[in-house]
């Protein structure tokens, strides 16, 4: 069962004195976060009056946040998005949907374990898989990913020497 609401970032600070907030995005890009009409904070929808990208973050004016004091009360809060209506490009998935999937060695057809975490780096994401007392660190790039089926609950990967820690 896919969650309708997904963690998308955190309000890190205020910006200026007009009530603007700085959001550190936890999604692919700050532009993606700017594309929403509303974010959810404490399970309540908050309309975005305006949002722009600034140094890899999002600066946003939120409805009901009229000054720096109101913005300060949001510092540290997680922002969520509603996945309803979001169209991801083919082959792209929300990380929340990948966590917990069974990871299968494409060469042997055997289960390596479960995808427990996705590390993000400037170059690419890295899948952290645990199973059979081992940890596998698999770069999430075409050379190692053979297929993903969220509905059926699996990811097929191509391993090379050194991927198991």
N, C-alpha and C positions, 0 to 999 in steps of 0.2 A: 504494500500500500504506500503510494507516494504521498509525502506530506504536501499539503497545499501551500503552506508557508515555509520559506527557507531563510536561514540566516544569511544576510547579505553584506553586513558591515557593522562598524561601531562608530558612534559619535565620539570623536577623540577630544574635541575642544570647541570653543566658540571661535568666531572669526569676525573681528570688528565689534562695533557696539550696537549694530542694528538688529541683532538676533540671529545672524547667520551662523550655521554650524558646520564644522569640518567633519566629514565622514570618511573613515578609512574603509575602502571597499574590500570585501572578501570574495568578490566575484571576478570573472575574467578581466574586466576593465571598468574604470570609473564611468566611461561612456554608457556602458550597459546599465549601471545603477541610475544614471541621469535620465534614462528612457522611461522610467516609471512615473505615473501621475501621483502615486501615493506610496508611502512606506508604512510599515507597521511597527509601532513602538509600544511595548507593554500590551500587546494583543489589540491595540486600537489603531485604526487607520489614521494617518496624518497626511494631508495633501501637501504636495510639493509646490510651492508658489513659483520657485525658480531653482535651477541647479546648474552648476557649471563645473568643469574639470579644472583643477589647480594643483600642479606638482604631484600628479598621480592620485590625488584625493578628490572628493566631491565637496564643494561648498554649496550649501543649500539654505534657502529660506523656506521654513516650514510653516504651514498655516497654524495660527495660535501661538507662535513664538515671535513675540513682538519686540523683545529687547534682549540685551546680553544676560540679564538675570534669568529670564525664562530659558535661554539657550544653555546657560550654565547648569541648570537642573537636569538637562538631558545628557550631560557629559558622562561617558562610560556606558551608556545604554546601547544595546544591540538593536540594529534595524533589520527588519524582515521584509521580504517581498512576497507577493502573491503570485504563484507560478501560473495561475489561470490566464490563458491567453498568450503566454510567452512561447514564441517559436524559436527553438534552438536550431542552428544549422545541422545538417545531417552529420552524424558521427560525433556530435557534441552532447554531453550529458551534464546534469547537475551533479556535483560531487556527492551530495546527500543521497542521491539515487544509486551511486556506485558502492558506497560503504556497505560492507556486509555481503557483497557478491562473492561467489565461489570463483577462484582463479584457477584456470586449467592450463596445464602444459600442452601446447599444441602438438609437440612431437610425440608425446606418450599418451595423451588423453587423460592423464591422471590429475587429480586435484592437488594443487600446491598449498591450498589453504583459503583463507578469507582476506579480502581487501579490508584492512583496518584503518588506513589513513591515506591521505593524499598530501604529499609535501609540495609546496609551490616554490619555484625558484625562477630567476629571470629567464633561464633557458627553456625550461619545460617542467611539467609536473612529474612527480615520482610516486609510483604506487608502492605502498608498504603492505606486504602480504605476510601473514603469519599462518603456519601450519606445520604439523609434524615436528615440532620443536625447532623449526628454522624460521628465519626472517629473510624475505626476499625484497630487494629494492629494485623496482622495475621502472625505467624511464617510460613515461607515457607518450611515446612517439611511434610513428608508423612502423619502424623497423622491428619493434617488439610487440606491438598490439596486433592481434590477428582477428579479433572480433569482440563485440560487446552486445549482450542481449539482456537488458535490464528486466524485461518481463519474465524471461526464463531464469534469470538470476546468475548469469555467468559472464566471465571475461576470459578469452583465450589469449595466451601470450607465448612468445618465442623467447626462450631463455638462452643466455650465453654464459660462459664460465665467469664466475665472480659475482653473479647477481644474488647468490645466497650468502648471507652474512655469517 
